[in-house]
C-alpha cells in the first residue's frame, strides 16, 4: 500500500486543517476512527469502502471504537492517576533513599483501533511509569534492558555526568540483557521527564521510550485531583516526516470514549509533558475554562492565566484549574494544532 503523509491522508479523506469538523462536533463519534488516521500501519477499510471526496476510498481505522487495552497492558485512563513512588528506606545519614526497577522491552502497541505500532517501551507501556519522589531524597533507579536494542535512561534534573544516561558517559549505552544503576538526588522540584538517549535519538523517543518524572517540593503542594498527560504521537510510516497518529498518553481519541471524570469546585492539577517527536511544537487548549500555568513546575507561583499553552519537545509544566458550578457536563480539550486534533489528540472532561 502506498504510504501517505498526514496532509495527503487528510486530503484523501476530504479533510483539511482548516475544516475542523471534529472540533465543532459535526462528525459523529462513531466515525472519528474511520476518518482520522493515515495509511502506513495496517490501515483497513470499512465494509463497502468509504468515499471521501472525488470518489477516493481513503484509508481508515479498522471498524470498532476502542483499542484492546488488555492486550496493550495499560489503559490511558489509569495512566492519568498512576504515580509510582517506588520503595523507600532510611539511610544511616537520615536521608530517604527511594528506589525503582525499570526495564525496557519491545512490544506491539495498538495506538488507535486497528493500528498496531512496534514500540520500544519502559515497563511495557507508553508513556513509561510516572516516577514520583520528594525534593532532597536520594534516588536509585535500576535499569534492565530486555529490548533487542541498546538503551539508556536520561533524567532531566541535576546529576553527575556519570549518571547522565548517555552513551559517552558512565556505563554508556546498556546492551540487550545488561543492566545499570542510576543514582542522584531529587532536585530541582518540578514536572520533569526521562527518556532514552541512544542514537538515532529521534527514533528511540518516537518508538515510546519516555515517561514523566515528578519531584514534589519539600513542603508539598495543595491537595488536588492530579493527572499526568504526556502528549505524544506515532510515525506509522517510519519516514521521520511527521506523525500519522497523535494522542495524550498514547491512544488516539481515547478520552472521547472515556472522558476524564472530575468534580466541580475541586482543584485539578495536570502535569503536562510534550514528548512528541518529528513535530517542533505541540499544544494544549481547553474549552470554556482557563488555568494557572507553572512552567516546568519549578516555581510555586504561576506566571500566566490562559486557556492555551504551546510547548516544544521536552518542555513541560503544571496546569491548575477549578471547574465552576455552571460547568457540569462534557468540556473538550485538544491540541490547538488542528491536524493533531483531527488525527487523535482530543478528548473531554466529564464534570460532575
Secondary structure, 3 states (H helix, E strand, C coil): CCCCCHHHHHHHCCCCCCCCCCCCCCCCHHHHHHHCCCCCCCCECCCCCCECCCCCECCECCCCCCCCHHHHCCCHHHHHCCEECCEEEECCCCCEEEEEEEEEEEEEEEEECCEEEEEEEECCECCEEEEEEECCCEEEEEEEECCCCCECCEECCCCCHHHCCCCCCCCCCECCCCEEEEEEECCCCEEEEEECCCCCHHHHHHCCCEEEEEEECCCCCCCCEEEEEEEEEECCCCCCCCCCEEEECCCCCHHHHCCEEECCCCEEEEEEEECCCCCCEEEEEECCCCEEEEECCCCCCCCEEECEEEEECCCEEEEEEECCCCCCEEEEEECCCHHHHHCCCEEEEEEC
